[in-house]
Amino acid sequence: MPNTYTQIHIQTVFAVKYREAVIAPDWKEELYKYITGIIQKLRP
């Protein structure tokens, strides 16, 4: 009997009212590293 495999991909989009850029370029990379660290810790 064949197995069924399922994958779920979740995409998070950060947007603000009127599409104003509120993530400053000087701390943007650090913010992305922080978010990546949180996601990696949530994985089993």
C-alpha positions as CSV (number, residue, x, y, z in Angstrom):
1,M,0.0,0.0,0.0
2,P,1.6,3.4,-1.0
3,N,2.3,6.1,1.6
4,T,1.0,9.6,1.3
5,Y,3.4,12.4,2.0
6,T,2.2,15.9,2.7
7,Q,4.1,19.1,2.9
8,I,2.8,22.5,4.1
9,H,4.7,25.7,3.1
10,I,3.8,28.8,5.0
11,Q,4.7,32.2,3.7
12,T,4.7,35.3,5.9
13,V,4.5,38.7,4.3
14,F,5.3,41.8,6.2
15,A,3.5,44.8,4.9
16,V,2.5,48.1,6.6
17,K,-0.2,50.6,5.9
18,Y,0.4,52.5,2.7
19,R,3.5,50.3,2.0
20,E,5.8,52.7,3.8
21,A,9.3,51.3,4.4
22,V,9.6,51.0,8.2
23,I,12.4,48.4,8.3
24,A,15.5,50.5,8.2
25,P,18.3,49.2,6.0
26,D,20.9,49.4,8.8
27,W,19.1,46.8,11.0
28,K,17.2,44.9,8.3
29,E,19.7,42.0,8.1
30,E,19.8,41.7,11.9
31,L,16.0,41.5,12.0
32,Y,16.0,38.7,9.3
33,K,18.6,36.7,11.3
34,Y,16.5,37.0,14.4
35,I,13.3,35.8,12.6
36,T,15.3,33.0,11.1
37,G,16.6,31.9,14.5
38,I,13.0,31.8,15.9
39,I,11.8,29.7,13.1
40,Q,14.7,27.3,13.3
41,K,14.1,26.8,17.0
42,L,10.4,26.0,16.4
43,R,11.3,23.1,14.0
44,P,11.2,19.7,15.7
